[in-house]
Amino acid sequence: MSSEVLVARHNFDSRSVAQAGEPFPPPDAEATFKEGFYPSSGLATAGYRSSKYSPEEWHINNFSTLHQAATDRNNAERICHESKTLYQETEAGTLRTQAEGTRHLGERLQHIHFWKSELQRHIEKLVAETDLLLGQKRRLLKALDATEIPFAIATDNLTCRERRLGPDLVKDGVEEELLKEVELIRSIQALLKRTLSQAVNQIKLCNRDAWVSFTQDNLSVAQREEQASVELRLLVERVLQETAEDLRVQCSNVDQAFSQRCLQLTEAKTQLQLHLTQILDQIGAQERNIVSLQQALYDKEAPLRVAQSRLHQRSHRPHMELCRDNPQFSLVGEAGQISQTMSSLQQQLSAARSSLSQLEDSRMVLEKDIGCKTHSLLIDRDKCMSHRTRYPTIIALSGY
C-alpha cells in the first residue's frame, strides 16, 4: 500500500482531467474579424489638352464619368451589403462562441465542485478511518504489553519447576504445555509487532495535509488507501481476537495440565504416606520382635549351661558308672536341642535385624520421596498455579 505524493500547483493541471476522461476546456473564443481593405478609387482625370474637346470626346468623357460613378455606387452598395451580412454573421458567431464558452465553463465549474466535494468527503472518511486505525494501533500496543505478563508467568513457572528434586525433575505434561505456551506467546508477539508496523506505515500514508492538495489521481489513491485501511483494520481485529483466544486456550491447557499433575502428586504423596505409616508400624513390630528374640536367646542360655554342667559332672563318674545311659542320652539330646534352638533364634534375630535395616532404608526413601512430592506441590500448586491467577483476561489480551 503506497501512495504517490503529487505536488500541488496553483495553475490548472489539464493532465489530471485528461486522465479522468474529461475533455479539455476550450479556450475563450474570441471573435476574429477580418479588416476590410477598401481600395480607394478616384475619378479619372482628363489630361489637360492644348486643343479644345470635340463633342464626341465630351460624350465619351461624360459616359465614362457616369459609368465610373455607377460602378463605384454599385461597388459601395455591394460592400455595404457584404459588411452588414458579415457583421450579423460575426455577431451571431461571437454570441454562439461565447455561449459555448460559458457552457463549458459552467460544466467545468460543476466538475470542479463535484471533485472538490468528493475529495472533501474522502478526506473526512480518511480522517475517520485514520482515527479508527489509530485506535487499533493502541489496541495492538496494549495487547503486545499484555502478552508480557503471560510470558513472564510461563518462564517463571519453568524456572520454578527446575528446582524440583530427585525423581520429580521430569519433563511431564505441564512442562510440555508451558513450552508450548512460551512458543505461542513469542509467535503472537512477533505477529502483533508485524501488524503494528503495518498499521503504523498505513497511518503514515493517510496524512490529511497531503491529501488536501490532491486532485482526481489522488482521489483514486485515497480510495485504494481507504480500502486498504479498512482491510488492515479488519485484519488487526481478527489478529487480536485469534491471538487472545489462542492464548486463553493455551492458558486453559496449562492450567489443566497443572491440575492433573497436582492431582497425581497428591495421590502419589498420599500413597507414599500410607506406605510410610505401614513401614513405621512394621519397624515398631520388628523392633519388638528383635527384643523378643534377644530375650528368647537370653532365656536359653541358663538351660544350656545347666545341661552342659550336668554332662560335665556326669563325665566324672568312675569306671563302669561312666556309661551311656538314658540320662546321658537325655542330657546330650537336651544340650543339642537347646543349641539348635539358639542357633535358629540367632538366625532369626539376624534376619529380623536385616529386615529392620531394610525397613529403615525404605522409611528414608519414602520420607525423601514424600519431601520431593511436597516440594513439587509447593512449586506447582502454591507458586505456579497461584501465579497464573494473574493471567490477563481475553479482553486485556484483545487490547482493551
N, C-alpha and C positions, 0 to 999 in steps of 0.2 A: 504494500500500500504506500503509494507515494504520490505526491502532487507536484506539478511543475509550477514554480513561482513565476508569475508574469509581472513585469514592471508596468505600473500604471502610467498611462500617458494622458496628457490633457487634451490632445487633439483626437479627432475621430479616427478610430482604427478600423479601416474597411475590411481588413483581413478577417477579424473575428466575426463580422457579419457575413462575410462570404463563406466562412466555414459553417455557419449555421444555416446556410441555404437561403439567405436573404439577398435580394437584388441590391445592386449598388444604387444609391440615391442619385438621380440625375442632377447635374449641376444646374444652378439657377439659369433658366433660359432668359436670355436677353434678346430682344428683337433687334435684328440686324437690318439695317436699312442701306440700301444702295443709293448713293447720291446720284442724282441725275445730272449729267453734264449736258447742258444745252448749248448747242453751237450758236454762236452769235451770228446773226445774219444782218446784213445791211443792204440798203438799196443800191442797185447797180448805178454807178455814177457814169454819166456820159462824159467822155473826154471833150475837153474844150476843142472846138474847131475854129479854124480861121475863117471858114466859109459858113454861111447860114445853112440851117437844116432844110432838107426837102420835105414835102408833105408825106412822102412815103416813109421817110425816116422818122418823121414825127409820129405817124400812126404806129410804125414798128416800135418806137420807143415807148409810146403810150400803152400799146398792147403788152409790151414786155413789163412795164411798170405794173399794170393791172394784174397780169398773170403772176408776177412775183408776189404781189400783195395778197392775191387769193391763195397762192401756195403757202405763204407764211401764216395766213389766217387758219387754213386747214391744218397746217402742222401744229399751230398753237392749240387749236381745239383738240387734236388728237393727243397732244401731250397732256393737256388738262384732264381729258377723259382717262388716259392711262394713269395719271397721277392720282386721280380720285379712286380709281379701281385699286391701284397699288396701296393707297392709304387705308382703304377699307379692309383689303386682304391682310395687310400687315397688322392693322389694329386687331382684327379678329384673331390672327395667328398669335399676336402678343398676349391677348387675353386667354386664348387656349393654352399657350405655353405656361403662362403664369398660373392659371388654374391647375394645370397638371403638376407644376412645381409645388403649389400649395398642397395639393392632394398627397403627393409623395412625402412632403414634409410632415403632413398630418399622420400618414401611415408610419413614417419613421419615428415620429414622436410617440405614437401608440406602442410601437415595438420597444422603444427605449423604456417607456413606463412599465410595459409588461416585464421586460427582462430585469428592470430595476426591482420591481415588486417580487419577481421570482428569486432574484439574488438576495433581497432582504429576507424573504421567507426562509430560504435555505440557510442564510446566516443565523437567523433565530433558531432554526432546527439544529444547526451545527452547535450553536452555543448550548442549547438544551441537551443535545447528545453528549457534548463535551462534559457538561456538568454531571450527567449520568455516569459517563466513563470515569470521571474523577472519583465519583462515589464508589465505583467498582475497584478503582485503584486503591482507595482507602481500605476497602474490604480485603483486598489481596494482602495489603501490608499487615492488617490486623490478623488475618488468617495465618500469614507467614510467622508473625510473632507468636500466635497461639500454638504453632507446632513446636516451639522451643520447649514448652512445658512437657508434652508427651515424650520428646526426645530426651530431656533431662531425666524424666521418670524412668524411661526404659533403660537408659545407660546406667542410672543409679541402681536399678534393680539387678542388672547384670553384674555390676561391680560388687554389690552386696552379696549376691549369690556365689561370688568367687571365694567368699570367706566361709563357705560351708566346710564341714570337717569330714575327713575319712571317706567312708563309702558313700556318703550323701553328696559328695562333689561329683555329680553325674550330669551328663548332658541329657536332661529329661525334656518332656514336652513343654514345660514352662520356658526353658532356655530357648528352644526352637521357636516358640511363639514370640518371645522377646526379640530374638534376632530378626524374625520376620517384621516385627513392629518397627525396629530401628531402620531396616532397609526400606520399608514402606514410607516412613517419615522422611527419610533422605530423598527418596524419589519424588514425594509430594512437594518437599521444599524446592527441589530443582524445577519441578513443573510450575509451581507458583512463582518462582523467580523469573522463569521464561515468560510466563503470561504477564507478569508485572512489567517486564521490559517491553513486551509487545504493546501493552496498554500505554506506557509512557511515550513510546515512539508514536503511537496513534494520536495521543493528545497533542504532541508537538506539531502534527500535521493539521490541526484544526484551529489555528490561530485566527482570531476574529479580525484583527487589524490587517492581516494579509489578504483575507477574503473580501474585504470591503471594496478594494480596487480592482477586483477581477471582473471580467465580463462573461460572455457566454461559455467560452472554453473552460474557465474556472468553475462555472456553474455545473458543468458536466462532471468535472473533477470533484466538486463538492458533493454531488450526488453519489459518486462512487465511494468517496471517503465516508460519507454519512452511512451508506450501506455497510461499508467495512467496519465502521464503529459499532453499528447495531449488531453485526455478526460477532465481532470481538466481545461485545458486552454479553451476548448470549453464551459465548464460549467461556467467558470468565464465570458467569453464573453456574454453568454446568460443571466447570472445573472445581469451583468452590463446593458445590453440592456433593459431587462424587468423591472428592478428596476427604471431605468431612465424614461422609458415610463410610468410606473405606477405613478411615482412622478409628471411628467408633466401632465398626465391626471387628477390626483387629484388636481394639481395646477389650471388647467383649470376649474375644477368643483367648487373649492373655489372662483376663480375669477368670475365665472358666478353667483354663489350664492351672492357674494358681489354686483355685478352689479344689480341683481334683487332686493336685499334688499335696495340698494341705490335708485333704481327707486321707490320702494314702499315708502320709507321715503320721497323722493322728492314729490311724488304725495300726500302723506298724509300731508306734510308740506304746499303744495300749497292749498289743500282743507281747512286746518286749517286757513291759512292766508286769504283765501276768506271769510270764515265764520267770522273771526275776523273783517275784513273790514265791513261786513254786521252788525255785532254786534255793532261796533263802530258807524256806521251810525244810527242804531236803538237807541243806547244810546243817541246820539245827538237829535234825534227826540223825544225820551221820555223825555229828559230834557226840551226841548221846550214845550212839551205837559204839563208837570208839571207846568211850568211857566204860560202857558195859563190858566190852571185850577185854579192856585192860583189867577191869575188876575180876572178870572171869579167870584171866590168866593168873592174877594175883591169888585168887582163891584156890587155884590148882597147885600152887607151889607147896603149901603145907601138907596136903595128902601125899604129894610126890616125895617130899622129904621123909614123911612117916614110912611109906613103903620102902624107900631106899634104906632108911635106918633099920627097919626090920630085917631086910635082906642082909644088910651088913652085920647085924647082930647074929643072925642065924648062920652066917658064914663061919662063926667061931665055934660051932658045935664040934664036939670031939668025935674022932674015929667014925664008927658006923652010924653015929647020930647025924653025921653030915650027909644026909641023903636027900634025894629029890622027892620029897613027899608032897602031899596035897597042899599043905600050907605054903611050901616052897613054890609050887606051880601057881598058886593063887596070888602070892606076893609078886612073882615075876610078871604074871598077867596084869595085875593091878598097876605096877610101875609102868609097864609098856602102854597100857591103855591111857594112863594119865599123861604120859609123854606124847602119845599120838594126839590126844585131845588138845594138849597145849600147843603142839605143832599146828594143828588145824586152826586153833584160836589165833595163833601168831600169824598164819597165812591170811586168815580173815581180817585180822587187825591191819595187816599191811595193805590188803585190798581196800579196806574202809578208808585208811589214810590216803591212798592213791585216789580213791573216789572223791574224798573231801578236797584234795588238791585240785582235781578236775572241776569240781563244783565251784571252788573259789575262782578258778580261771574263767569259768562260764559266767559267774557273777560279775567279774571285772569287765568281760566283753559285753555283757548285757548292759551294765551301768554305763560303759563308754558309748555303746550304740544308742542308748536312751538319751545320753547327753548330746550326741550328734543330732538325733531327731528333734530334741528340744531346741537346739541351736538353729537347725534348719527351719523349724516352725517359727522361731523368733524372727528369722530373716524374711521368710516368705509371707507369713501371715501378719506379724506385728509390724514389720517395717515396710516391705514391698507393697503389700495389699493396702495398708493404711496410706502409703504414699500415693498409690494410684487413685485414691479418692479425690485427689486434686486434678485429675484428668479433665481437660476442658470439655465443655458440652458441645453438642453438634452445632448449636447457634454460634458459640465463640469460634469454633473451627471454620464456620462459614463466613467469618469476617464481620459479624455484627457486634 
